[in-house]
């Protein structure tokens, strides 16, 4: 199975890690936000857990700032031919109307971030982790 290349067998499924990280942030948000996480249970961490959580927390925080009245947050993930992609989409403002901040940890992880408007409204940021990061992590 290809997921063995992505992470260690003892790594938690990425979907569970994302829900565990996002849920307390949504509960603390002053307005209701509906969370949807959609990713294969076999998908594992492309980088070390602490760094991934730091990056994801920063991007979720940015999304929540854009939804002061509440809304929807959708986090999806998939394996591609070039690595792992995680998308964080929200029903907040369009890209042109928000500060798309690049978290410092993204550069350290060789992660590429791309912001775009969502067809149904709001914005999304796609985080692309190259395959070689997982290989470097396993070799360490």
N, C-alpha and C positions, 0 to 999 in steps of 0.2 A: 504494500500500500504506500502511496506517495506521502501520506501524512507523517511517516517515520522520518522523513527528511526535514520536515517543518519544525518539529519540536520533539522533546523527549517524551517517552511513553508516560512518565509520571507527571508531566505538565498537565494542569487542568485544561479541559476543553476551553477554547477561546471564548465561546459564547457564555459560559458560566463566569469566567473571569470578568468579562465586559459587564454582565448583569450585576455582579457583586460590586464592582467599582461604581457603576452609574446609579444604582438604586439609592444609596444614601444621599447622593448629590441631588437627585430629583426630589426626595423627601424633604430636604432642607430648602429647596427652592420655594419662594413665597407664593407661586402660582402652580396650579396643577399641570404636570407634563406627563403625557402618555409615552411610555418607552416600548419600542419594539426592537428585538434583537433577532436577526435572521442570518444564521451561518451554520454550516455543517458541523455536527458534533465532533468530527474527526479533525477539524482545523485546530492546530496547536500554535503556540507562541512562535513568532518569527524572530524574536529577540529576547533578551532576559526580561523576566517578569517586572522587576522594579522600574526599568526604563520604559517598558511598554505602558505600565500604569501611569507613570508620570506624563507621558505624551498624551495618552487617552484622556486623563483627568483634565489636562489643559484644554484640549479640544472640546470636551463636553462642557467645561466651564464657559468657553467662548459661545457655544451654542445656547446655553441657558441665559446668558446675558442678552442675547437677541430675542428671547421669549419672556419678557417681563410679565406678560398677561397669561402665560401658559402656552401650551401647544403640544406638538408631537416631536419626538426625537426617535429617529430610526437609525440603528447601527447594523450594518451588514458587513459580511466578510466573505472572501472567497480566495481560492488559490488560482493563480493564473500561470501562464507559461514562464513569466519572468519573476514571480514571487507571490507575496500575499498582499491583497488589497483590503483595506478596512475603510468603509464610508460612513461618515457621521452626517446625517441629514436632519435639518430642523425646519420648522415652519415659521422661523423668524424673518428678518429682513433679507432682501436680495444682496448679493455679493457687493455691488457698488455702494451700498448703504452701510456697510459694516467694516470694522477694522479686522482684517484677516491677519492675525498675528501668527508668526512662525515660531513655535516653541523651540528654544535652544536645543532641547534633547533630540529633536528631529534630525538635525545635522549630525549629531553624534551617532545616530542610528543609521545613517545613510538613507533615511526615509524621505521620499518625495511627497510633497503635499500639493494638491490641486484643488482650488475652490471653483465652484460653479453654481449657477442658479438651478433650482429644481423646477421642472415643468409645472408642477402643481402649486408652486409658490415656495418661498423659503430658499435655503441654500444648503449646499453639501460640501464637505471637504473629503477628498479621497487620499488616504495615506497608502503609499506603495512601499512595501518592504522588499528589497531584492532577495533572491534565494541565497546569495552568498553570505548574508548576515547569519542565517541559521547554520550554515556550514561552519562559519567562524566560531559561533557560539558553541557548537558541539565539539569542535577541536580544542577549545580552551580547557 
